[in-house]
Amino acid sequence: MRLFVALIPSEDAVEHLDAFLEPRRSAAEFRWTRPEHFHITLAFMADAAPARVDDLVDRLAESLDDIAPADAVLAGAVVFPNAAEGRILATDVEGEVPLERLATRTRNTAVASGIEVDGARFRPHLTVARTGGRAVELTSWVRLFETYRGPAWSADGVEVVASHLCEGPRRTPRYETLARIEL
């Protein structure tokens, strides 16, 4: 099963970002992320055995038990791999939340649970659009997103989410929260 562990922004943060994006979505033929899919991935696991999920959840609760809730803010721009040849448009994550520590512990915990984790370098972000696989000049989008700053929200837990490919609207993934671990 495809899994990820993520921070989920508050309803206010999601609504604020969605309102910022709404009048801009028609300006580009990107695959825009649906607001109910907004999240900050800490660890991605492409092929987790379902029998290992309960162990992952138990170990995560233990591994993260000394991390307190902290404020986070969606603000600014992130593009992958770069603005000249962008494929992913995202917003940055700022604030007091210890994202690097959360990601490191989450990834190490998954490995200790016997689940292989995607080895890509961690770069905190919330994906808002994908270009559909083609490289696109995104400099004007970066400038636009540099003006964005959402409301602060409390990052007070992480969620273990199953991603069911092509089961959502227009063959997008359907997300299923399997567990929530409070910080």
N, C-alpha and C positions, 0 to 999 in steps of 0.2 A: 504494500500500500504506500501511496505517496503521502508523506507527512511533512508538516513544518511546525515549528514552535515560534510564536510571534507575540509581540505586544499589539494590542488592538486599541486604537485611539478612542477617546470618549465620543459619545453621540454628538456633543457640541462641536468637537474638533472635526468629525466627519462631515457634519452639515456645513460648517464654515468652509472647508476645502471644496466640497461639492458645489456650493454657491459660487465660489471663485472660479471653478472650472466650467460651470454650466454655459455661460455665454461664449466661452472660448472653444468648446468642443467641436463646433461646426467649422472652425478655422483650419483644421487639419484632419486628414483621413487616417488618424491613428486608431489603434484598438484601445479605447479608454477603459480604465479599470472601473468597474461598478463600485459605487460607494460602500456597499455591504462587503466588499472584498478588500477594503483598505486595511493594511496591516504593515508592521515592521518585522520582517523575518529575522529571527535570531539564529535558526538552524533549519536547513532543508535536508530531508531524507527521501530520496527518490524511490527507495525500495525497502520498506521496513516490514518485517514479518509481523502480522497482527498479534501473534502471541507475545511479542516483546513490548507492546504498548503499555500495558499495566506496569511493568517493571520500569519503563521510562518515566511514567508519571510519578511513581513512588520515589524514584531516585531524584527527579527534578525537584520535588517538594523538599527533599532533604538538602539538595545542593544549593537551593535558592533561599533557604529559610533565614539567612542572616542579611538578606538584601531588603531594605525598606522601600516602600513606595516613594516615588519622587516625581517632580514635575517634568513634563516634556512639552515641546512645542514643535509643530510642523512649520518649517520656514525655509525659504531659499530654494535653490535648485541643485539637483544632482542629475547628471546624464551618464549613460554608459554606452560605449566605452569612452567617448569624448564628444564635445559639442559639434565638432566638424563632421563626425561620422556617427551620430547618435542613433541608437536603437531603442533605448529606454529613457523615458523622461520621468523624473521623480522629484519629490520634495525632501529636503534634509530634515533631520531630527535634532533639535537642540534641547538644552535644559540640564537639569541635575540628574536625570536618570542614568545609571551606570551601564550604558549599552554594551560597551566592550566586555565588561565583566559578565553581564548577563549572557552575551553570545558565547563567550569562552566556556563558561560553566555549562550552558545548554549543550554545546557541541561535545564537550568532554563527557557529559552525562549520557548523551545518546550513544557515544562510542562504548562507554562502560556497560551500557545496556545491550550491546551487541548489534547496534544499528549503525550502518555506514552513513556518514554525513558528507554532503557536498563540501569539497575542500576549498571553494572560492574564498578569497580574502573578504573579511567582513567589512562592509561599508554601510553604516546605518542610512536607511532611506525608506520612503513609502512610494512605490511605483504608482504613477497616475496614468501612464500611457506607454504603449509599445508601438513601434513603427511598422510592425508586420514583417520583420526580418530584414528590411532594406535599410541601408545607412542613409540618414537624413541630416542635413545641416540644421542644428537646433539652437544656434546662438540667440536668435530672437526669442525663443522660448525660455532660454536661460535668463535673459534680461527680464522677461515678464515675471518669471518665478522668483527672481531676486527681490521683487516687490511684495511677495506674499509672506505674511506672518499670521499664523492661526492663533487661536486662544490656547492658553496653557491648560493642560489636563494632567490628571494624576495617573502615572503608570504604576498601577497597583497590582498587576498580575500578568501572567503569561498564559497563553492558550496553546494546547496541542491540537492541531487541526489536520484532518484528513482532506486531501484534495482529490476529488473524483473528476477526472478529465472528461470533457465533452458532455457532462450531465447537466449543465446549467443552460440558461437562455443563450441562444445563438451559438451553441456548442462550446460555451465557456465552461470552466471548471465549476463544480458545486463544492462548497466548503462545508465541512461538518466538524464542529467543535467536539472533540472527544473528552477533553478535560481542561479545567482552569486551575492554575496554581497561583494562590494569592502570595504577594510579596509582603 
